[in-house]
Amino acid sequence: MDEEFEGLKPAFAPKALHNWNIEDLEAYIKRLEDEIQRVQSALETKTAVADAAKGLFK
């Protein structure tokens, strides 16, 4: 049962941020911001493709 939910956990989420130093926290924020930008770009691309497909079927 536990294995079923293991795949749902984000691999990048730290367990305890209070143990991290300031530099590591700042680097982690930067990595998260970079990942957000990557996901936003993928979302924009998929939205554009979906909108184009909708236009073909109107």
CHARMM-style PDB file with segment names, atoms N, HN, CA, C and O in Angstrom:
ATOM      1  N   MET     1       0.823  -1.190   0.000  1.00  0.00      PROA
ATOM      2  CA  MET     1       0.000   0.000   0.000  1.00  0.00      PROA
ATOM      3  C   MET     1       0.868   1.256   0.000  1.00  0.00      PROA
ATOM      4  O   MET     1       0.574   2.209  -0.721  1.00  0.00      PROA
ATOM      5  N   ASP     2       1.932   1.266   0.799  1.00  0.00      PROA
ATOM      6  HN  ASP     2       2.171   0.492   1.384  1.00  0.00      PROA
ATOM      7  CA  ASP     2       2.804   2.429   0.859  1.00  0.00      PROA
ATOM      8  C   ASP     2       3.482   2.687  -0.478  1.00  0.00      PROA
ATOM      9  O   ASP     2       3.688   3.842  -0.851  1.00  0.00      PROA
ATOM     10  N   GLU     3       3.833   1.627  -1.207  1.00  0.00      PROA
ATOM     11  HN  GLU     3       3.665   0.689  -0.904  1.00  0.00      PROA
ATOM     12  CA  GLU     3       4.488   1.794  -2.502  1.00  0.00      PROA
ATOM     13  C   GLU     3       3.578   2.526  -3.486  1.00  0.00      PROA
ATOM     14  O   GLU     3       4.053   3.251  -4.360  1.00  0.00      PROA
ATOM     15  N   GLU     4       2.288   2.336  -3.339  1.00  0.00      PROA
ATOM     16  HN  GLU     4       1.902   1.747  -2.629  1.00  0.00      PROA
ATOM     17  CA  GLU     4       1.317   2.982  -4.213  1.00  0.00      PROA
ATOM     18  C   GLU     4       1.410   4.509  -4.111  1.00  0.00      PROA
ATOM     19  O   GLU     4       1.226   5.215  -5.103  1.00  0.00      PROA
ATOM     20  N   PHE     5       1.693   5.005  -2.923  1.00  0.00      PROA
ATOM     21  HN  PHE     5       1.843   4.432  -2.117  1.00  0.00      PROA
ATOM     22  CA  PHE     5       1.747   6.444  -2.703  1.00  0.00      PROA
ATOM     23  C   PHE     5       3.153   7.029  -2.842  1.00  0.00      PROA
ATOM     24  O   PHE     5       3.300   8.249  -2.918  1.00  0.00      PROA
ATOM     25  N   GLU     6       4.171   6.199  -2.877  1.00  0.00      PROA
ATOM     26  HN  GLU     6       4.051   5.208  -2.815  1.00  0.00      PROA
ATOM     27  CA  GLU     6       5.548   6.690  -2.999  1.00  0.00      PROA
ATOM     28  C   GLU     6       5.736   7.481  -4.290  1.00  0.00      PROA
ATOM     29  O   GLU     6       6.451   8.483  -4.298  1.00  0.00      PROA
ATOM     30  N   GLY     7       5.114   7.051  -5.368  1.00  0.00      PROA
ATOM     31  HN  GLY     7       4.534   6.236  -5.362  1.00  0.00      PROA
ATOM     32  CA  GLY     7       5.248   7.742  -6.640  1.00  0.00      PROA
ATOM     33  C   GLY     7       4.591   9.107  -6.661  1.00  0.00      PROA
ATOM     34  O   GLY     7       4.892   9.920  -7.534  1.00  0.00      PROA
ATOM     35  N   LEU     8       3.706   9.373  -5.726  1.00  0.00      PROA
ATOM     36  HN  LEU     8       3.461   8.712  -5.017  1.00  0.00      PROA
ATOM     37  CA  LEU     8       3.008  10.647  -5.675  1.00  0.00      PROA
ATOM     38  C   LEU     8       3.793  11.722  -4.927  1.00  0.00      PROA
ATOM     39  O   LEU     8       3.502  12.910  -5.062  1.00  0.00      PROA
ATOM     40  N   LYS     9       4.771  11.318  -4.150  1.00  0.00      PROA
ATOM     41  HN  LYS     9       5.008  10.352  -4.040  1.00  0.00      PROA
ATOM     42  CA  LYS     9       5.558  12.277  -3.384  1.00  0.00      PROA
ATOM     43  C   LYS     9       6.533  12.997  -4.313  1.00  0.00      PROA
ATOM     44  O   LYS     9       7.186  12.358  -5.138  1.00  0.00      PROA
ATOM     45  N   PRO    10       6.636  14.305  -4.189  1.00  0.00      PROA
ATOM     46  CA  PRO    10       7.629  15.010  -5.004  1.00  0.00      PROA
ATOM     47  C   PRO    10       9.036  14.610  -4.577  1.00  0.00      PROA
ATOM     48  O   PRO    10       9.351  14.603  -3.387  1.00  0.00      PROA
ATOM     49  N   ALA    11       9.871  14.281  -5.540  1.00  0.00      PROA
ATOM     50  HN  ALA    11       9.615  14.286  -6.507  1.00  0.00      PROA
ATOM     51  CA  ALA    11      11.224  13.817  -5.251  1.00  0.00      PROA
ATOM     52  C   ALA    11      12.116  14.944  -4.750  1.00  0.00      PROA
ATOM     53  O   ALA    11      13.144  14.686  -4.124  1.00  0.00      PROA
ATOM     54  N   PHE    12      11.740  16.175  -5.013  1.00  0.00      PROA
ATOM     55  HN  PHE    12      10.905  16.385  -5.521  1.00  0.00      PROA
ATOM     56  CA  PHE    12      12.594  17.308  -4.718  1.00  0.00      PROA
ATOM     57  C   PHE    12      12.276  17.983  -3.386  1.00  0.00      PROA
ATOM     58  O   PHE    12      12.978  18.917  -2.998  1.00  0.00      PROA
ATOM     59  N   ALA    13      11.261  17.549  -2.690  1.00  0.00      PROA
ATOM     60  HN  ALA    13      10.691  16.790  -3.006  1.00  0.00      PROA
ATOM     61  CA  ALA    13      10.848  18.225  -1.456  1.00  0.00      PROA
ATOM     62  C   ALA    13      11.718  17.781  -0.278  1.00  0.00      PROA
ATOM     63  O   ALA    13      11.773  16.595   0.048  1.00  0.00      PROA
ATOM     64  N   PRO    14      12.391  18.734   0.354  1.00  0.00      PROA
ATOM     65  CA  PRO    14      13.198  18.368   1.514  1.00  0.00      PROA
ATOM     66  C   PRO    14      12.318  18.076   2.724  1.00  0.00      PROA
ATOM     67  O   PRO    14      11.193  18.566   2.822  1.00  0.00      PROA
ATOM     68  N   LYS    15      12.835  17.288   3.622  1.00  0.00      PROA
ATOM     69  HN  LYS    15      13.749  16.890   3.543  1.00  0.00      PROA
ATOM     70  CA  LYS    15      12.060  16.939   4.805  1.00  0.00      PROA
ATOM     71  C   LYS    15      12.151  18.009   5.886  1.00  0.00      PROA
ATOM     72  O   LYS    15      11.154  18.308   6.545  1.00  0.00      PROA
ATOM     73  N   ALA    16      13.323  18.583   6.075  1.00  0.00      PROA
ATOM     74  HN  ALA    16      14.132  18.340   5.540  1.00  0.00      PROA
ATOM     75  CA  ALA    16      13.498  19.529   7.181  1.00  0.00      PROA
ATOM     76  C   ALA    16      14.321  20.727   6.720  1.00  0.00      PROA
ATOM     77  O   ALA    16      15.547  20.651   6.642  1.00  0.00      PROA
ATOM     78  N   LEU    17      13.654  21.815   6.419  1.00  0.00      PROA
ATOM     79  HN  LEU    17      12.658  21.876   6.483  1.00  0.00      PROA
ATOM     80  CA  LEU    17      14.360  23.013   5.967  1.00  0.00      PROA
ATOM     81  C   LEU    17      15.079  23.722   7.101  1.00  0.00      PROA
ATOM     82  O   LEU    17      16.037  24.455   6.853  1.00  0.00      PROA
ATOM     83  N   HSD    18      14.652  23.528   8.315  1.00  0.00      PROA
ATOM     84  HN  HSD    18      13.874  22.933   8.517  1.00  0.00      PROA
ATOM     85  CA  HSD    18      15.264  24.236   9.441  1.00  0.00      PROA
ATOM     86  C   HSD    18      16.732  23.839   9.640  1.00  0.00      PROA
ATOM     87  O   HSD    18      17.471  24.558  10.311  1.00  0.00      PROA
ATOM     88  N   ASN    19      17.158  22.726   9.078  1.00  0.00      PROA
ATOM     89  HN  ASN    19      16.557  22.142   8.533  1.00  0.00      PROA
ATOM     90  CA  ASN    19      18.549  22.288   9.201  1.00  0.00      PROA
ATOM     91  C   ASN    19      19.449  22.885   8.125  1.00  0.00      PROA
ATOM     92  O   ASN    19      20.670  22.750   8.200  1.00  0.00      PROA
ATOM     93  N   TRP    20      18.872  23.536   7.134  1.00  0.00      PROA
ATOM     94  HN  TRP    20      17.880  23.646   7.072  1.00  0.00      PROA
ATOM     95  CA  TRP    20      19.645  24.058   6.008  1.00  0.00      PROA
ATOM     96  C   TRP    20      20.251  25.414   6.369  1.00  0.00      PROA
ATOM     97  O   TRP    20      19.670  26.173   7.146  1.00  0.00      PROA
ATOM     98  N   ASN    21      21.422  25.714   5.800  1.00  0.00      PROA
ATOM     99  HN  ASN    21      21.893  25.097   5.170  1.00  0.00      PROA
ATOM    100  CA  ASN    21      22.003  27.035   6.008  1.00  0.00      PROA
ATOM    101  C   ASN    21      21.420  28.017   4.987  1.00  0.00      PROA
ATOM    102  O   ASN    21      20.716  27.609   4.063  1.00  0.00      PROA
ATOM    103  N   ILE    22      21.706  29.285   5.153  1.00  0.00      PROA
ATOM    104  HN  ILE    22      22.277  29.617   5.904  1.00  0.00      PROA
ATOM    105  CA  ILE    22      21.122  30.337   4.316  1.00  0.00      PROA
ATOM    106  C   ILE    22      21.482  30.146   2.844  1.00  0.00      PROA
ATOM    107  O   ILE    22      20.621  30.275   1.972  1.00  0.00      PROA
ATOM    108  N   GLU    23      22.735  29.844   2.567  1.00  0.00      PROA
ATOM    109  HN  GLU    23      23.434  29.740   3.275  1.00  0.00      PROA
ATOM    110  CA  GLU    23      23.170  29.681   1.181  1.00  0.00      PROA
ATOM    111  C   GLU    23      22.444  28.523   0.498  1.00  0.00      PROA
ATOM    112  O   GLU    23      22.050  28.630  -0.663  1.00  0.00      PROA
ATOM    113  N   ASP    24      22.268  27.412   1.226  1.00  0.00      PROA
ATOM    114  HN  ASP    24      22.588  27.325   2.169  1.00  0.00      PROA
ATOM    115  CA  ASP    24      21.559  26.273   0.656  1.00  0.00      PROA
ATOM    116  C   ASP    24      20.088  26.596   0.412  1.00  0.00      PROA
ATOM    117  O   ASP    24      19.514  26.170  -0.590  1.00  0.00      PROA
ATOM    118  N   LEU    25      19.486  27.340   1.317  1.00  0.00      PROA
ATOM    119  HN  LEU    25      19.952  27.687   2.131  1.00  0.00      PROA
ATOM    120  CA  LEU    25      18.085  27.738   1.130  1.00  0.00      PROA
ATOM    121  C   LEU    25      17.932  28.648  -0.083  1.00  0.00      PROA
ATOM    122  O   LEU    25      16.988  28.498  -0.860  1.00  0.00      PROA
ATOM    123  N   GLU    26      18.859  29.593  -0.248  1.00  0.00      PROA
ATOM    124  HN  GLU    26      19.625  29.714   0.383  1.00  0.00      PROA
ATOM    125  CA  GLU    26      18.810  30.481  -1.412  1.00  0.00      PROA
ATOM    126  C   GLU    26      19.007  29.698  -2.709  1.00  0.00      PROA
ATOM    127  O   GLU    26      18.328  29.966  -3.700  1.00  0.00      PROA
ATOM    128  N   ALA    27      19.922  28.740  -2.713  1.00  0.00      PROA
ATOM    129  HN  ALA    27      20.474  28.522  -1.908  1.00  0.00      PROA
ATOM    130  CA  ALA    27      20.150  27.908  -3.894  1.00  0.00      PROA
ATOM    131  C   ALA    27      18.917  27.064  -4.198  1.00  0.00      PROA
ATOM    132  O   ALA    27      18.563  26.864  -5.360  1.00  0.00      PROA
ATOM    133  N   TYR    28      18.273  26.575  -3.158  1.00  0.00      PROA
ATOM    134  HN  TYR    28      18.560  26.737  -2.214  1.00  0.00      PROA
ATOM    135  CA  TYR    28      17.058  25.773  -3.337  1.00  0.00      PROA
ATOM    136  C   TYR    28      15.944  26.608  -3.949  1.00  0.00      PROA
ATOM    137  O   TYR    28      15.231  26.142  -4.838  1.00  0.00      PROA
ATOM    138  N   ILE    29      15.794  27.829  -3.479  1.00  0.00      PROA
ATOM    139  HN  ILE    29      16.373  28.207  -2.757  1.00  0.00      PROA
ATOM    140  CA  ILE    29      14.793  28.742  -4.051  1.00  0.00      PROA
ATOM    141  C   ILE    29      15.067  28.957  -5.535  1.00  0.00      PROA
ATOM    142  O   ILE    29      14.144  28.922  -6.349  1.00  0.00      PROA
ATOM    143  N   LYS    30      16.327  29.179  -5.890  1.00  0.00      PROA
ATOM    144  HN  LYS    30      17.077  29.207  -5.229  1.00  0.00      PROA
ATOM    145  CA  LYS    30      16.694  29.391  -7.297  1.00  0.00      PROA
ATOM    146  C   LYS    30      16.336  28.169  -8.136  1.00  0.00      PROA
ATOM    147  O   LYS    30      15.795  28.305  -9.233  1.00  0.00      PROA
ATOM    148  N   ARG    31      16.636  26.976  -7.624  1.00  0.00      PROA
ATOM    149  HN  ARG    31      17.076  26.866  -6.733  1.00  0.00      PROA
ATOM    150  CA  ARG    31      16.295  25.750  -8.368  1.00  0.00      PROA
ATOM    151  C   ARG    31      14.787  25.623  -8.542  1.00  0.00      PROA
ATOM    152  O   ARG    31      14.317  25.221  -9.607  1.00  0.00      PROA
ATOM    153  N   LEU    32      14.029  25.962  -7.507  1.00  0.00      PROA
ATOM    154  HN  LEU    32      14.411  26.289  -6.642  1.00  0.00      PROA
ATOM    155  CA  LEU    32      12.570  25.903  -7.599  1.00  0.00      PROA
ATOM    156  C   LEU    32      12.041  26.920  -8.612  1.00  0.00      PROA
ATOM    157  O   LEU    32      11.135  26.612  -9.387  1.00  0.00      PROA
ATOM    158  N   GLU    33      12.609  28.135  -8.606  1.00  0.00      PROA
ATOM    159  HN  GLU    33      13.345  28.384  -7.977  1.00  0.00      PROA
ATOM    160  CA  GLU    33      12.188  29.155  -9.576  1.00  0.00      PROA
ATOM    161  C   GLU    33      12.492  28.708 -11.002  1.00  0.00      PROA
ATOM    162  O   GLU    33      11.689  28.926 -11.909  1.00  0.00      PROA
ATOM    163  N   ASP    34      13.648  28.084 -11.199  1.00  0.00      PROA
ATOM    164  HN  ASP    34      14.301  27.907 -10.462  1.00  0.00      PROA
ATOM    165  CA  ASP    34      14.006  27.563 -12.522  1.00  0.00      PROA
ATOM    166  C   ASP    34      13.026  26.470 -12.958  1.00  0.00      PROA
ATOM    167  O   ASP    34      12.623  26.415 -14.120  1.00  0.00      PROA
ATOM    168  N   GLU    35      12.656  25.617 -12.031  1.00  0.00      PROA
ATOM    169  HN  GLU    35      12.983  25.662 -11.087  1.00  0.00      PROA
ATOM    170  CA  GLU    35      11.712  24.539 -12.342  1.00  0.00      PROA
ATOM    171  C   GLU    35      10.328  25.105 -12.652  1.00  0.00      PROA
ATOM    172  O   GLU    35       9.649  24.613 -13.553  1.00  0.00      PROA
ATOM    173  N   ILE    36       9.907  26.124 -11.922  1.00  0.00      PROA
ATOM    174  HN  ILE    36      10.459  26.523 -11.190  1.00  0.00      PROA
ATOM    175  CA  ILE    36       8.623  26.767 -12.196  1.00  0.00      PROA
ATOM    176  C   ILE    36       8.625  27.352 -13.600  1.00  0.00      PROA
ATOM    177  O   ILE    36       7.643  27.214 -14.330  1.00  0.00      PROA
ATOM    178  N   GLN    37       9.710  28.001 -13.984  1.00  0.00      PROA
ATOM    179  HN  GLN    37      10.508  28.114 -13.392  1.00  0.00      PROA
ATOM    180  CA  GLN    37       9.810  28.579 -15.324  1.00  0.00      PROA
ATOM    181  C   GLN    37       9.738  27.488 -16.394  1.00  0.00      PROA
ATOM    182  O   GLN    37       9.093  27.671 -17.426  1.00  0.00      PROA
ATOM    183  N   ARG    38      10.399  26.358 -16.148  1.00  0.00      PROA
ATOM    184  HN  ARG    38      10.923  26.209 -15.309  1.00  0.00      PROA
ATOM    185  CA  ARG    38      10.375  25.243 -17.103  1.00  0.00      PROA
ATOM    186  C   ARG    38       8.959  24.694 -17.265  1.00  0.00      PROA
ATOM    187  O   ARG    38       8.526  24.398 -18.378  1.00  0.00      PROA
ATOM    188  N   VAL    39       8.250  24.560 -16.160  1.00  0.00      PROA
ATOM    189  HN  VAL    39       8.603  24.801 -15.255  1.00  0.00      PROA
ATOM    190  CA  VAL    39       6.878  24.040 -16.204  1.00  0.00      PROA
ATOM    191  C   VAL    39       5.951  25.048 -16.881  1.00  0.00      PROA
ATOM    192  O   VAL    39       5.077  24.656 -17.655  1.00  0.00      PROA
ATOM    193  N   GLN    40       6.129  26.347 -16.598  1.00  0.00      PROA
ATOM    194  HN  GLN    40       6.839  26.665 -15.969  1.00  0.00      PROA
ATOM    195  CA  GLN    40       5.309  27.369 -17.239  1.00  0.00      PROA
ATOM    196  C   GLN    40       5.516  27.359 -18.754  1.00  0.00      PROA
ATOM    197  O   GLN    40       4.561  27.526 -19.513  1.00  0.00      PROA
ATOM    198  N   SER    41       6.738  27.167 -19.187  1.00  0.00      PROA
ATOM    199  HN  SER    41       7.514  27.031 -18.571  1.00  0.00      PROA
ATOM    200  CA  SER    41       7.032  27.104 -20.612  1.00  0.00      PROA
ATOM    201  C   SER    41       6.337  25.904 -21.259  1.00  0.00      PROA
ATOM    202  O   SER    41       5.753  26.023 -22.336  1.00  0.00      PROA
ATOM    203  N   ALA    42       6.404  24.763 -20.604  1.00  0.00      PROA
ATOM    204  HN  ALA    42       6.878  24.666 -19.729  1.00  0.00      PROA
ATOM    205  CA  ALA    42       5.725  23.572 -21.120  1.00  0.00      PROA
ATOM    206  C   ALA    42       4.220  23.782 -21.168  1.00  0.00      PROA
ATOM    207  O   ALA    42       3.563  23.364 -22.121  1.00  0.00      PROA
ATOM    208  N   LEU    43       3.677  24.423 -20.154  1.00  0.00      PROA
ATOM    209  HN  LEU    43       4.211  24.763 -19.380  1.00  0.00      PROA
ATOM    210  CA  LEU    43       2.242  24.696 -20.102  1.00  0.00      PROA
ATOM    211  C   LEU    43       1.826  25.636 -21.234  1.00  0.00      PROA
ATOM    212  O   LEU    43       0.799  25.419 -21.876  1.00  0.00      PROA
ATOM    213  N   GLU    44       2.617  26.673 -21.477  1.00  0.00      PROA
ATOM    214  HN  GLU    44       3.451  26.850 -20.955  1.00  0.00      PROA
ATOM    215  CA  GLU    44       2.313  27.605 -22.567  1.00  0.00      PROA
ATOM    216  C   GLU    44       2.325  26.888 -23.918  1.00  0.00      PROA
ATOM    217  O   GLU    44       1.462  27.133 -24.760  1.00  0.00      PROA
ATOM    218  N   THR    45       3.290  26.018 -24.120  1.00  0.00      PROA
ATOM    219  HN  THR    45       3.991  25.819 -23.436  1.00  0.00      PROA
ATOM    220  CA  THR    45       3.375  25.265 -25.372  1.00  0.00      PROA
ATOM    221  C   THR    45       2.160  24.362 -25.535  1.00  0.00      PROA
ATOM    222  O   THR    45       1.549  24.329 -26.603  1.00  0.00      PROA
ATOM    223  N   LYS    46       1.812  23.639 -24.495  1.00  0.00      PROA
ATOM    224  HN  LYS    46       2.308  23.666 -23.628  1.00  0.00      PROA
ATOM    225  CA  LYS    46       0.658  22.732 -24.573  1.00  0.00      PROA
ATOM    226  C   LYS    46      -0.640  23.498 -24.772  1.00  0.00      PROA
ATOM    227  O   LYS    46      -1.519  23.043 -25.505  1.00  0.00      PROA
ATOM    228  N   THR    47      -0.773  24.650 -24.134  1.00  0.00      PROA
ATOM    229  HN  THR    47      -0.060  25.020 -23.539  1.00  0.00      PROA
ATOM    230  CA  THR    47      -1.968  25.472 -24.293  1.00  0.00      PROA
ATOM    231  C   THR    47      -2.082  25.978 -25.726  1.00  0.00      PROA
ATOM    232  O   THR    47      -3.172  25.984 -26.297  1.00  0.00      PROA
ATOM    233  N   ALA    48      -0.971  26.400 -26.306  1.00  0.00      PROA
ATOM    234  HN  ALA    48      -0.085  26.395 -25.842  1.00  0.00      PROA
ATOM    235  CA  ALA    48      -0.983  26.888 -27.684  1.00  0.00      PROA
ATOM    236  C   ALA    48      -1.388  25.774 -28.646  1.00  0.00      PROA
ATOM    237  O   ALA    48      -2.158  26.003 -29.578  1.00  0.00      PROA
ATOM    238  N   VAL    49      -0.875  24.586 -28.422  1.00  0.00      PROA
ATOM    239  HN  VAL    49      -0.250  24.400 -27.664  1.00  0.00      PROA
ATOM    240  CA  VAL    49      -1.227  23.455 -29.281  1.00  0.00      PROA
ATOM    241  C   VAL    49      -2.706  23.107 -29.126  1.00  0.00      PROA
ATOM    242  O   VAL    49      -3.393  22.848 -30.114  1.00  0.00      PROA
ATOM    243  N   ALA    50      -3.194  23.100 -27.888  1.00  0.00      PROA
ATOM    244  HN  ALA    50      -2.636  23.309 -27.085  1.00  0.00      PROA
ATOM    245  CA  ALA    50      -4.611  22.792 -27.643  1.00  0.00      PROA
ATOM    246  C   ALA    50      -5.505  23.845 -28.286  1.00  0.00      PROA
ATOM    247  O   ALA    50      -6.533  23.507 -28.872  1.00  0.00      PROA
ATOM    248  N   ASP    51      -5.124  25.119 -28.183  1.00  0.00      PROA
ATOM    249  HN  ASP    51      -4.288  25.393 -27.707  1.00  0.00      PROA
ATOM    250  CA  ASP    51      -5.913  26.184 -28.795  1.00  0.00      PROA
ATOM    251  C   ASP    51      -5.935  26.054 -30.316  1.00  0.00      PROA
ATOM    252  O   ASP    51      -6.966  26.268 -30.953  1.00  0.00      PROA
ATOM    253  N   ALA    52      -4.791  25.702 -30.885  1.00  0.00      PROA
ATOM    254  HN  ALA    52      -3.953  25.528 -30.368  1.00  0.00      PROA
ATOM    255  CA  ALA    52      -4.723  25.512 -32.341  1.00  0.00      PROA
ATOM    256  C   ALA    52      -5.600  24.340 -32.771  1.00  0.00      PROA
ATOM    257  O   ALA    52      -6.273  24.403 -33.800  1.00  0.00      PROA
ATOM    258  N   ALA    53      -5.586  23.287 -31.988  1.00  0.00      PROA
ATOM    259  HN  ALA    53      -5.040  23.236 -31.152  1.00  0.00      PROA
ATOM    260  CA  ALA    53      -6.421  22.118 -32.322  1.00  0.00      PROA
ATOM    261  C   ALA    53      -7.906  22.469 -32.210  1.00  0.00      PROA
ATOM    262  O   ALA    53      -8.706  22.044 -33.044  1.00  0.00      PROA
ATOM    263  N   LYS    54      -8.270  23.223 -31.209  1.00  0.00      PROA
ATOM    264  HN  LYS    54      -7.621  23.569 -30.532  1.00  0.00      PROA
ATOM    265  CA  LYS    54      -9.661  23.653 -31.067  1.00  0.00      PROA
ATOM    266  C   LYS    54     -10.103  24.464 -32.275  1.00  0.00      PROA
ATOM    267  O   LYS    54     -11.233  24.337 -32.748  1.00  0.00      PROA
ATOM    268  N   GLY    55      -9.193  25.299 -32.767  1.00  0.00      PROA
ATOM    269  HN  GLY    55      -8.276  25.402 -32.383  1.00  0.00      PROA
ATOM    270  CA  GLY    55      -9.499  26.134 -33.922  1.00  0.00      PROA
ATOM    271  C   GLY    55      -9.776  25.297 -35.170  1.00  0.00      PROA
ATOM    272  O   GLY    55     -10.577  25.687 -36.019  1.00  0.00      PROA
ATOM    273  N   LEU    56      -9.126  24.171 -35.274  1.00  0.00      PROA
ATOM    274  HN  LEU    56      -8.476  23.854 -34.584  1.00  0.00      PROA
ATOM    275  CA  LEU    56      -9.354  23.307 -36.443  1.00  0.00      PROA
ATOM    276  C   LEU    56     -10.727  22.636 -36.425  1.00  0.00      PROA
ATOM    277  O   LEU    56     -11.272  22.310 -37.479  1.00  0.00      PROA
ATOM    278  N   PHE    57     -11.274  22.432 -35.254  1.00  0.00      PROA
ATOM    279  HN  PHE    57     -10.831  22.696 -34.398  1.00  0.00      PROA
ATOM    280  CA  PHE    57     -12.528  21.701 -35.137  1.00  0.00      PROA
ATOM    281  C   PHE    57     -13.739  22.576 -34.940  1.00  0.00      PROA
ATOM    282  O   PHE    57     -14.814  22.081 -34.601  1.00  0.00      PROA
ATOM    283  N   LYS    58     -13.584  23.887 -35.149  1.00  0.00      PROA
ATOM    284  HN  LYS    58     -12.711  24.289 -35.425  1.00  0.00      PROA
ATOM    285  CA  LYS    58     -14.735  24.785 -35.017  1.00  0.00      PROA
ATOM    286  C   LYS    58     -15.429  24.936 -36.326  1.00  0.00      PROA
ATOM    287  OT1 LYS    58     -16.423  25.655 -36.418  1.00  0.00      PROA
TER     288      LYS     58
END
